[in-house]
Amino acid sequence: MLGRRHFRIKVLQSLYAYFQGGEARLEVAEKNLLLSIDKVYELYFLQLSFLLEVIHFYKFRMEESKGKFYPTDEELNPNQKLLENKVIVKLQQNQELAAMVARYKISWTEEQEMVRKIQQKLKTSKDLAEYLNSGVDSFEEDQEFVGKLFRKFIAKSGDLEYYCEERSIHWADDYDVAAVFVLKTIKLITEQFQERDSLPALLTRDSNSDAADDRRFLLDLFRKTLNHSEEFEKLIDTRTQNWELERIALTDIILIKMALTEFLHFSQIPVKVTLNEYIEISKEFSSVKSKSFINGILDKLVTDLTEKKKIKKTGRGLMT
């Protein structure tokens, strides 16, 4: 589900906490790193669960309206199209989703006011009215509408985002990431999708990667960056003579160290991939000037290490 860039970001955050003195013991830091990855998956299931809870509340309100003293014809015979939405039904019946909601102990019992507010926005929206009255009955239309429903009413819900951030410190940066994978799940569900099938977004990985490789990459990048930290500081110092390391932002130093780890200890990752990844990450987590600084230092270090034949990559084209 998660890509290597997100793993790099999680390692960056864990290393930052470690170097800042937030966690002195390596084994605890590693445990927290793995927990931060698992929390992304929990957030993914939480958002999917919330989508179904909104639909459940929509059904509850529909049934409640039938019990009024003087219900209207529309209330007595409501349009059932949303409740019969084929993608919604498949998610409601999916065994993996149900099992993971139980595992993470996800419950919306105490959050019914938030559910009600979002359900009301959905119920009175132009989007729902157009969907209910389109005259179309197709899997494609159902799928498109569920994606729109999630994107407009759930992924962009300030209330839900605030709830998630209050529930876990890990989720402040992961809310949008999880939402992207929920949307992928909705998009990848097919008419042949069965209740025992795994949710499709969870199977989407980098090419030639699996869960064991991902875990190994995550922990190796973290451990080797720490183990070679002093060695890397000396390398960085040779290319920053006009700068004292204390004056360089800690985030920039960590990103350069992580890149050096990949240059020297990950033989199957091309140099160019490593360079591009850390430049992109620096745009999000460092200052405006960091991109040029990190790019310049890494270019010089690659040249130095290549001349000394210290960068050894296996496979054709991995040095470029």
Secondary structure as GFF3:
##gff-version 3
##sequence-region A 1 320
A	DSSP	alpha_helix	4	19	.	.	.	ID=ss1
A	DSSP	alpha_helix	26	66	.	.	.	ID=ss2
A	DSSP	alpha_helix	73	76	.	.	.	ID=ss3
A	DSSP	alpha_helix	86	93	.	.	.	ID=ss4
A	DSSP	alpha_helix	95	103	.	.	.	ID=ss5
A	DSSP	three_ten_helix	109	111	.	.	.	ID=ss6
A	DSSP	alpha_helix	112	123	.	.	.	ID=ss7
A	DSSP	alpha_helix	126	132	.	.	.	ID=ss8
A	DSSP	alpha_helix	139	149	.	.	.	ID=ss9
A	DSSP	pi_helix	150	155	.	.	.	ID=ss10
A	DSSP	alpha_helix	158	167	.	.	.	ID=ss11
A	DSSP	three_ten_helix	169	171	.	.	.	ID=ss12
A	DSSP	alpha_helix	175	188	.	.	.	ID=ss13
A	DSSP	three_ten_helix	200	203	.	.	.	ID=ss14
A	DSSP	alpha_helix	211	227	.	.	.	ID=ss15
A	DSSP	alpha_helix	229	238	.	.	.	ID=ss16
A	DSSP	three_ten_helix	245	247	.	.	.	ID=ss17
A	DSSP	alpha_helix	250	265	.	.	.	ID=ss18
A	DSSP	alpha_helix	271	285	.	.	.	ID=ss19
A	DSSP	alpha_helix	290	307	.	.	.	ID=ss20
###
